[in-house]
């Protein structure tokens, strides 16, 4: 057991957590239920050690100290029960406002799992098929071309050997530029088309018609955001609704994800966490993005299915628990059980090896990684573990074998130029979670 008496900072943190627990117990049951995303129990009731959880708390306290991340939120659930939910550090760059458990984060690419669920809702209704060509729903994609050389002004192209399918878009195997070696010219051509400068998803798709593939569909995993934006447009076309409205009606409202969306209401913007990055001087500063300067404003001009959502740890826990429970939460069926089973399987079996560009121990399902070999991955976990992360240091993971849900929310954009930055802690976080299991 940690002796908090020898450390004033830990003593104050422990007192704060004890006071919060006392206040929670004093609250009316109905209020307590409304305040928590899932039913809350003592950790030991679900096979989680409270003593070992202190290791996670101490680590996060240090990681969000004066020389670390501004602040963060962690949430753990097992067997559908909330066993630990903590806030650390501060919400703001000035480090004056303590982080709240219901703080709002830019989750960026964690939006991709939500978009994948939206597509699968339409698959279940018979309105889409995974093997359907993209051209069936969006004009201008019936003759995909693969870049084989040339220059930006005179690219050399050849016909792709197969169409781009919805399955290829979901699994990042469509062949679009993805920052892989050899993609440099294709990336420049995509930048010239500037799909991210579009005002809506229709405009994004229209600009993407001019972007050649960097590889034939189904021949490689290449992580790209454009694929999910095109799928978001497909959802609009097939459902007859704006993408934002579809998500609200079919996912957010049923799951009571009240703080998730592409824009944060004015009255709630004080809960949005400052988006920090490391300056060249080694000090944290606000990131150079419109959202950092104007918290709560949309991250993109269009409703980005690849990375446009804001959310909270509590909201995303309800979404992730729905997947972990086979598509159902609180009696509401969002997806069928077999659909979720399909999403959580590795879909890269056409590749040799069937893994992503990021790890030779991870495959990819529909919306997230799938752990194939925990030992090769070098991390505590389970085969079949599923999850994804966001560009600003958010991540989630669900483990069907352990009936475990883990969420880490930070708000930090890592530097991409190789300069000194804060250490990435998601691996430590997951190890510290798994070591608590009894």
URRA-V585555 format. One record per pair of residues at least 24 apart in sequence whose C-alpha atoms are under 6 Angstrom apart, sorted by the first residue. I is the first residue (numbers start at 1). J is the second residue. D is the distance in Angstrom with one decimal. If there is no record, write none. Layout:
# URRA-V585555
i=I j=J d=D
i=I j=J d=D
This chain:
# URRA-V585555
i=37 j=314 d=5.1
i=38 j=81 d=5.9
i=38 j=82 d=5.6
i=39 j=81 d=5.2
i=39 j=82 d=5.8
i=40 j=81 d=5.6
i=40 j=82 d=4.5
i=41 j=83 d=5.7
i=42 j=83 d=6.0
i=43 j=83 d=4.7
i=47 j=437 d=5.9
i=47 j=438 d=5.0
i=48 j=436 d=5.4
i=48 j=437 d=4.7
i=48 j=438 d=5.6
i=49 j=436 d=5.2
i=52 j=436 d=5.2
i=53 j=436 d=6.0
i=56 j=432 d=5.5
i=64 j=89 d=5.2
i=72 j=409 d=5.4
i=72 j=410 d=4.7
i=73 j=409 d=5.1
i=74 j=407 d=5.6
i=74 j=408 d=4.8
i=75 j=406 d=5.9
i=75 j=407 d=5.1
i=76 j=405 d=5.6
i=76 j=406 d=4.8
i=77 j=404 d=5.9
i=77 j=405 d=5.1
i=78 j=403 d=5.5
i=78 j=404 d=4.5
i=79 j=403 d=5.2
i=91 j=273 d=5.0
i=92 j=274 d=5.2
i=102 j=312 d=6.0
i=103 j=271 d=5.0
i=104 j=271 d=5.6
i=104 j=272 d=4.5
i=104 j=311 d=5.5
i=104 j=312 d=4.9
i=105 j=273 d=5.9
i=105 j=310 d=5.5
i=105 j=311 d=5.5
i=105 j=312 d=6.0
i=106 j=310 d=4.5
i=107 j=309 d=5.9
i=107 j=310 d=5.7
i=107 j=390 d=5.4
i=108 j=307 d=3.8
i=108 j=308 d=5.6
i=108 j=390 d=4.8
i=108 j=391 d=5.9
i=109 j=306 d=5.7
i=109 j=307 d=4.4
i=109 j=390 d=4.4
i=110 j=389 d=5.5
i=110 j=390 d=5.3
i=111 j=306 d=5.8
i=111 j=307 d=5.2
i=111 j=309 d=5.8
i=112 j=306 d=5.0
i=112 j=367 d=5.8
i=113 j=367 d=4.2
i=115 j=305 d=5.5
i=116 j=367 d=5.4
i=130 j=166 d=5.2
i=130 j=167 d=4.8
i=131 j=165 d=5.5
i=131 j=167 d=5.9
i=132 j=165 d=5.4
i=132 j=166 d=6.0
i=133 j=164 d=5.6
i=133 j=165 d=4.2
i=134 j=164 d=5.9
i=134 j=165 d=5.3
i=134 j=166 d=5.9
i=140 j=209 d=5.7
i=145 j=212 d=5.3
i=146 j=212 d=5.5
i=146 j=213 d=4.6
i=146 j=214 d=5.8
i=146 j=215 d=6.0
i=147 j=212 d=5.9
i=147 j=214 d=5.6
i=160 j=216 d=5.6
i=164 j=217 d=6.0
i=169 j=227 d=4.8
i=170 j=366 d=5.8
i=172 j=221 d=5.6
i=172 j=222 d=5.5
i=172 j=223 d=5.4
i=173 j=217 d=5.8
i=173 j=218 d=5.1
i=173 j=220 d=5.6
i=173 j=221 d=4.8
i=174 j=217 d=4.4
i=175 j=213 d=5.2
i=175 j=214 d=5.5
i=175 j=215 d=4.6
i=175 j=216 d=5.6
i=175 j=217 d=5.0
i=176 j=213 d=4.7
i=176 j=214 d=5.5
i=177 j=214 d=5.3
i=178 j=222 d=5.0
i=178 j=223 d=5.4
i=178 j=224 d=5.0
i=186 j=214 d=6.0
i=199 j=301 d=5.2
i=199 j=302 d=5.5
i=200 j=302 d=4.3
i=201 j=233 d=5.5
i=201 j=302 d=5.9
i=221 j=356 d=5.7
i=225 j=306 d=5.3
i=228 j=305 d=5.7
i=228 j=306 d=5.1
i=229 j=305 d=5.3
i=229 j=306 d=5.7
i=232 j=305 d=5.5
i=257 j=315 d=4.8
i=259 j=311 d=5.7
i=260 j=310 d=5.4
i=260 j=311 d=4.3
i=261 j=309 d=5.3
i=261 j=310 d=5.5
i=262 j=298 d=5.5
i=262 j=308 d=5.9
i=262 j=309 d=4.8
i=263 j=296 d=5.6
i=263 j=297 d=5.5
i=263 j=298 d=5.0
i=264 j=296 d=4.5
i=269 j=296 d=5.7
i=275 j=411 d=5.3
i=275 j=412 d=5.8
i=276 j=412 d=4.8
i=277 j=412 d=5.5
i=277 j=413 d=5.1
i=346 j=370 d=6.0
i=380 j=431 d=5.3
